[in-house]
Amino acid sequence: MGNMKNEVRRNRDNEMKSSDDQKKYRIVRTKAKDKKYGASYYWGFALRVLYRIILIIVTLALIVVFGAYKSIDTIAHGPSPRFRDMLVQMAMESSAAKWVPRLVLSEAEVDEIMNKRDEAVVEEVDVPVINGGDVTGPVIVPENPDDNNPLPPPDISDGIEYYSESTGTFRAYIMIVHDPSKVFVGVSSNDFPNATRGQRIYDAAKKYGAIAAINGGEFRDTGGQGLGERPIGLTYSQGKCVWDDGTKRTFFGIDKDNKLIVTEGMTKKKADELGIRDGVSFQTNNVLIYTENGSTYRVNKDDSLSKAQRTAVGQRADGKFIFIVTDGRSASSLGATYDDITDMMLKYGAINAGMLDGGSSAMMYYANYISKFNVDVNTLDEFQQLGLVNKYKAFTRPRPLPTFFMVMPK
């Protein structure tokens, strides 16, 4: 009997104890639950997640940087010096990437590659007489794609022939301006010493009422961030010398007889003696083709390997001007070399020609392009709808520039 009472008491005590334990468990669980879902928990959780994300990003960035460095180093010291030289030249011709080659090459090595780029071999070019002697020069326009369906004659109602070509590693846009007296240099400012910013090509063309334009000469462009406020080198516009900072550059001038003169190191005194009415300057060693004493010569640069967007100006023996702009520095189009542009200038008949500023400055404007060729505006980007012919591929709006070669309407 006593044992039964004791057993009952123990069971009751155990039940009470179990009940008390469950209450305590529920209290502890409730407190833990409150702690788990409290504000401090969420902040801590968010910080831990953020820390891990940052750690992953930093790790991946280091892997990418190390991989890029090793790739550059392998290219710089690998089995293909010519490929290395091409990449070094492309970087050095880009205002924003000049520092890259010096990560893996010494200053002397970079200088050697760039000096080799400017080594030239001059070759005389045969200039046949065509059209019974009325026009001279190797004037070769694009071939007909189908001999049975020849191309119609070009529309020159506005005084301009226009062609485009895809060849090799680039696409080219070509204008032939029939009246050389209509070609002149337009400028972004009438007061360069106090200028603070250049103009975009379509705005400058509208200011002058020009129907066509390409980018012109050199300007200060530190780190690829230049605002094009003033040119570098001797500059003339519509009969006036508008800038002369004394620097010696390749000079592209048009004299009073509408002849294109491309030469190195022009001075204001010499330009005035030659009767220069319009002209710009761009770096050095940019003469592509020149004619002296009845003979025409091309400047070959076999070691100028850089492929990029290019702009060039030339003149045929019949006086017509040639504007060429190419695209480049993209996955679908690497760009053109110096010799590529020289070849194209000769193809279109140039007997004098030179290379202008390129890269992100390379632009062609043609006011009549859309209406003349019935171009669907829906296929054009916002800048092409404003008159650009080439597709601008930089990550910004078209650059403001100080000078342009322009064409006045007939």
C-alpha angles and dihedrals in degrees: 000000000000090000092055091051090050091049091050091048092050092050091049091048090048091050091049090047091048090049091049091048091051091050090049090047091050091049092048091045091049091051091047090048091051090049094047095054099034124117093256090056093053092048091050092047092049092049092050091050092047091049092052092047091051090047091052093047093048091048093050091046091053090049091050093046092047091046092049091048092050090047092051091045091050091050092046094051100023133108098279113068091170092057089047091051091051093053093045091051092047090052094045092050090054113083093214100046105046091113095060100079091051090063090076106012132061122244090252092053092050091048091050092053093048093046090051088053091062096049107115139190115206116216128186114237124212110239110200122205110238138180093035092302096302091113126025129198138069093288106177119162123193114297120251111263089218123026090204091056106038120196114264116248112277119266105248097165089124093041095257132106114203129198136167127199137184110207133158109324101347148044118236132204115203132192126185111197110204100199111054091192088069093061117093142146116265120199133204095225140028089208109047096170089064099032118124102183140015128228134257113249097249092049092049092048091052090050090059097034089240120165095205139019145166129198116272138199142350128296135174109278111170110186092350090289100106118138096210093237096150139005130249117232135011112335131184129184126186096336099321132099100233099175138018118164093167096248117137115230140149104290127214110193139168115211130210089271090057093250120146114233118192114183144137126261102004116186126207090243092054092043091054091049089052092050095242111187100174133017149141136197132228127183115285140293093032100130108121103173132007138174125216129173092350095309125108122213133190122209110226119203106186092171095048094100104157115123116206147128107299139195123194139170127207143161132221126222089256090059098254114140123231122210118189127184124174134190125229150137093082135106092254097042123028093186139238133299125223091260090049089059092044090053091050093047090054091047090058094045108263119164093174123031144148142186118255130194113308140172113069089352093064107112139147123199124195117173095195097044098102097044096037095055099029091240116187104241090208088070092055130084122233094270094048088052086058091056108279112138098193120059109253106228104182119108093248139053115287109292124261109243136186101221140031140177104236139184123220118214120263 
